Amino acid sequence: MKALILGIIILFGVIFSVLPTGLGWGTEVLIFLKGALPVIAAFIGLISVFIGVADIKDLHEARKEEGPQQVEKTE
């Protein structure tokens, strides 16, 4: 409950600081986001690659544990 209240207070502070009638930091925030967006996108891409490689390894390990499947012939 404390975390929820603290989060709401912080959100109101952020909204107040970005509004033109508040602290007026809107343009600075946009400049920061424009500069940080490529870095954030690179981290997201890197994490996605790591997750994809881990999924492929898990799939390979699962197939290795199953062993060769024998095909039953029904005549």
N, C-alpha and C positions, 0 to 999 in steps of 0.2 A: 504494500500500500504506500509505503514511503517513496519507493522508486516511481510509482505512478504520479504521485503529487509532485515530486521533484522534476520529472519529465515534463509535466504540464507547465510548471513554472518556467523551465528553461525554454520551452516552445514559445510561451508568451514573451519572454525576453528577446528571443531571436526575431519574432514578428515585430516587436516594438523597435528593435534596432534597424531593421530593414525598411520600415515605413518612412516616407519622406517627412511626416510630422514628428517622428521619433528621433532617432539619432541620424537618420539619413544615410546609412551605409549601403544602400541598395546598389549603387554603381560599383562600389568596391567589392561587394559580394559577387556581382556578375563577372567582374574582371578576374577574381580568384577562381570562380567556377570555370571560366573559359581556359584558364591556364592549367587547372588541375584535371580537367576532363580527359585529356589524352593519357595522363599518368594513371588515372583510375581505370580507364578502358584497358590499358596495358596490363594492369594487375588482374582485372577480371578475366582477360584473355589467357594470361599465364595460369591462373587458378583453374580455368576450364580445361586447359591442356593437361594439367596434372590430374584432374579428376578423370578425364578421358583415358589417360594412360593407366591409371589405377583400375578403371573398369575393365579395360582390355586384359590386364594382368589377372584380375579376379575371374574373368570368364575363362581364361586359359587354365588357371588353377582348378576351376570347377570341372572343366572337361578332362583334365589330367586325373583328377580323383575318381571320376566315373569309370575310367578305364575304357578299353576298347569294347564297344558294344557288339555283341554277337547277333548276327541275323539268323533267325529261326526259319528253316525251310519247311513249308507245309505243302505236301504233295497229295 
